[in-house]
Amino acid sequence: MTDIARNLALLRPRMTGVRLIAVSKKQDPEAIGQALDAGQRLFGENRVQEAQRKFTSLRTAYPDLELHLIGPLQTNKALLAVQLFDVIQTLDRPSLADALALAIQQSGRTPRLYIEVNIGNEPQKAGIAPAELENFLNYCQEKKLTITGLMCIPPHNQDPRPSFMRMKELAERLALPHLSMGMSGDFESAIECGATEVRLGTAIFGQRKT
């Protein structure tokens, strides 16, 4: 058993009712292959072109593979993202909503879309402020986008639980079933607070060498 397979085997019993997304950004094909061999099928990537290089051929071999975009998306890459990803978790501004609506119309593919929420109202972070979330959701719906969830990254070096609980409240109020929150350092708190998906990189693949 590889280290990656062992890590997955240890993590899965802690994931009752929660989907485990393996964050494979900057991981080489060997590491991804080990995760696939261990039965992992959900992967998260930060960059569209990196994901395209790594996963396009794997989709043929693994038709049940599910790919999530969890990093920022430029509007000029919206069409490629719609063609490649099953879920786009980082919808965070009206211009991107416009670009995705056009890309969906052009491609005929309809990936699931989550709104990224800047839950800590941090100026350096992307995401919709909680106070603006409902209006932005309405904007997306006017553009015929089907929004099914929310995602967030809580403020660094703070107890994440208040942020996670606030996200749960927002998702429930807006009747959005998917809630992507929690990473390797805080996923257990996220699960306790109602996450439906957690995004784990280091806990699966170990520390990246570069």
C-alpha positions as CSV (number, residue, x, y, z in Angstrom):
1,M,0.0,0.0,0.0
2,T,1.4,3.4,-1.0
3,D,1.4,6.3,1.4
4,I,-1.4,8.0,-0.6
5,A,-3.5,4.9,-0.4
6,R,-2.8,4.6,3.3
7,N,-3.8,8.2,3.9
8,L,-7.0,7.7,2.0
9,A,-7.8,4.6,3.9
10,L,-7.4,6.5,7.2
11,L,-9.4,9.5,6.1
12,R,-12.4,7.8,4.6
13,P,-13.9,6.5,7.9
14,R,-14.0,10.1,9.1
15,M,-16.0,11.2,6.0
16,T,-19.5,9.9,6.9
17,G,-21.9,11.8,4.7
18,V,-19.2,14.0,3.3
19,R,-17.6,13.9,-0.1
20,L,-13.8,13.9,-0.1
21,I,-12.2,16.0,-2.9
22,A,-8.5,15.3,-3.4
23,V,-6.7,18.5,-4.1
24,S,-4.2,17.5,-6.8
25,K,-2.8,20.9,-7.8
26,K,1.0,20.6,-8.6
27,Q,0.8,16.8,-8.0
28,D,2.6,14.7,-10.6
29,P,0.8,11.9,-12.6
30,E,2.3,9.2,-10.4
31,A,0.7,10.6,-7.3
32,I,-2.7,11.1,-9.0
33,G,-2.4,7.5,-10.4
34,Q,-1.9,6.2,-6.8
35,A,-5.0,8.0,-5.6
36,L,-7.0,6.6,-8.6
37,D,-5.7,3.1,-7.8
38,A,-6.9,3.6,-4.3
39,G,-10.4,4.3,-5.5
40,Q,-10.4,8.1,-5.3
41,R,-12.5,9.7,-8.1
42,L,-13.1,13.3,-6.9
43,F,-10.2,15.7,-7.6
44,G,-9.9,19.5,-7.2
45,E,-7.6,21.6,-9.3
46,N,-6.7,25.3,-9.1
47,R,-5.8,26.1,-12.6
48,V,-7.7,25.3,-15.8
49,Q,-4.7,24.6,-18.1
50,E,-2.9,22.4,-15.5
51,A,-6.1,20.4,-15.1
52,Q,-6.4,20.0,-18.8
53,R,-2.9,18.6,-19.1
54,K,-3.3,16.1,-16.3
55,F,-6.9,14.9,-16.6
56,T,-8.1,15.0,-20.2
57,S,-6.7,11.6,-21.0
58,L,-7.7,10.2,-17.6
59,R,-11.4,10.8,-18.3
60,T,-11.3,8.0,-20.9
61,A,-9.8,5.5,-18.5
62,Y,-11.9,6.6,-15.5
63,P,-15.3,7.6,-16.8
64,D,-16.6,8.1,-13.2
65,L,-13.9,10.7,-12.5
66,E,-15.3,14.0,-11.2
67,L,-13.2,17.2,-11.5
68,H,-13.8,20.4,-9.5
69,L,-12.3,23.8,-10.2
70,I,-11.4,25.2,-6.7
71,G,-9.1,28.0,-7.8
72,P,-9.8,31.5,-9.3
73,L,-11.2,31.5,-12.9
74,Q,-10.4,34.2,-15.4
75,T,-13.3,35.1,-17.7
76,N,-11.3,34.3,-20.8
77,K,-11.0,30.7,-19.7
78,A,-14.6,30.2,-18.9
79,L,-15.4,28.2,-22.0
80,L,-12.4,25.8,-21.4
81,A,-13.5,25.5,-17.7
82,V,-17.0,24.6,-18.7
83,Q,-15.8,22.0,-21.2
84,L,-13.4,20.4,-18.6
85,F,-14.9,20.6,-15.1
86,D,-17.9,18.9,-13.6
87,V,-18.1,21.5,-10.8
88,I,-16.9,25.1,-10.7
89,Q,-16.7,26.2,-7.1
90,T,-15.3,29.7,-7.5
91,L,-18.0,31.8,-9.1
92,D,-17.3,35.2,-7.5
93,R,-18.4,38.1,-9.6
94,P,-21.0,39.3,-12.2
95,S,-18.5,39.3,-15.1
96,L,-17.7,35.7,-14.5
97,A,-21.4,34.8,-14.2
98,D,-21.8,36.5,-17.6
99,A,-18.9,34.6,-19.1
100,L,-20.1,31.2,-17.7
101,A,-23.6,31.8,-19.0
102,L,-22.2,32.3,-22.5
103,A,-19.8,29.4,-22.3
104,I,-22.6,27.1,-21.2
105,Q,-24.7,28.2,-24.1
106,Q,-21.8,27.7,-26.5
107,S,-20.7,24.3,-25.2
108,G,-24.0,22.7,-24.2
109,R,-22.3,21.5,-21.0
110,T,-23.8,22.5,-17.6
111,P,-21.3,22.0,-14.8
112,R,-22.6,22.5,-11.3
113,L,-21.8,25.9,-10.0
114,Y,-21.0,27.1,-6.5
115,I,-20.7,30.7,-5.3
116,E,-17.4,31.5,-3.5
117,V,-18.2,33.5,-0.3
118,N,-15.6,35.8,1.2
119,I,-16.9,34.8,4.6
120,G,-14.3,36.9,6.6
121,N,-14.8,40.0,4.4
122,E,-11.1,40.0,3.8
123,P,-10.0,42.5,1.2
124,Q,-7.2,40.3,-0.2
125,K,-9.5,37.4,-0.9
126,A,-11.8,36.7,-3.7
127,G,-15.5,35.9,-3.1
128,I,-18.8,37.6,-2.6
129,A,-19.4,39.3,0.7
130,P,-22.1,37.6,2.8
131,A,-24.2,40.7,2.7
132,E,-24.2,40.7,-1.1
133,L,-24.7,37.0,-1.5
134,E,-28.5,36.9,-2.0
135,N,-28.4,39.7,-4.7
136,F,-25.6,37.9,-6.5
137,L,-27.5,34.6,-6.4
138,N,-30.5,36.4,-8.0
139,Y,-28.2,37.9,-10.6
140,C,-26.9,34.4,-11.5
141,Q,-30.4,33.0,-11.7
142,E,-31.4,35.8,-14.0
143,K,-28.6,34.6,-16.2
144,K,-30.1,31.1,-16.2
145,L,-27.2,29.7,-14.2
146,T,-28.1,26.9,-11.8
147,I,-26.3,27.5,-8.5
148,T,-26.2,24.4,-6.3
149,G,-23.8,25.3,-3.5
150,L,-21.4,27.6,-1.7
151,M,-17.7,27.4,-0.9
152,C,-15.3,29.3,1.3
153,I,-11.9,29.6,2.8
154,P,-12.1,30.9,6.4
155,P,-9.7,33.6,7.7
156,H,-6.2,32.2,8.4
157,N,-5.1,31.8,12.0
158,Q,-8.6,32.1,13.5
159,D,-11.0,29.6,14.8
160,P,-12.8,28.5,11.6
161,R,-16.0,27.4,13.4
162,P,-17.8,30.7,13.4
163,S,-17.1,31.1,9.7
164,F,-18.3,27.5,9.0
165,M,-21.4,28.0,11.0
166,R,-22.2,31.2,9.2
167,M,-21.8,29.4,5.8
168,K,-24.2,26.7,7.0
169,E,-26.7,29.3,7.9
170,L,-26.3,31.0,4.5
171,A,-26.7,27.7,2.6
172,E,-29.8,26.8,4.5
173,R,-31.4,30.2,4.1
174,L,-30.8,30.1,0.3
175,A,-31.8,26.4,0.0
176,L,-28.4,25.5,-1.6
177,P,-27.6,21.8,-0.9
178,H,-23.9,21.7,-1.4
179,L,-21.4,23.3,1.0
180,S,-17.7,23.0,0.2
181,M,-15.5,24.0,3.2
182,G,-12.7,22.6,5.2
183,M,-9.2,21.7,4.2
184,S,-6.4,19.5,5.6
185,G,-6.0,21.6,8.8
186,D,-9.6,22.2,9.7
187,F,-11.8,19.6,7.9
188,E,-13.1,18.0,11.1
189,S,-14.5,21.3,12.3
190,A,-16.0,21.9,8.8
191,I,-17.7,18.5,9.0
192,E,-19.1,19.2,12.4
193,C,-20.5,22.5,11.1
194,G,-22.3,20.9,8.1
195,A,-19.9,20.7,5.2
196,T,-21.0,18.4,2.4
197,E,-17.6,18.4,0.7
198,V,-14.1,18.9,2.1
199,R,-11.0,19.7,0.0
200,L,-7.9,17.9,1.2
201,G,-4.4,18.1,-0.3
202,T,-1.7,17.6,2.3
203,A,-3.7,15.1,4.3
204,I,-3.7,12.8,1.2
205,F,-0.6,13.6,-0.8
206,G,1.7,14.9,2.0
207,Q,3.7,18.1,1.8
208,R,4.6,19.2,-1.7
209,K,8.3,19.3,-2.4
210,T,7.9,22.4,-4.6
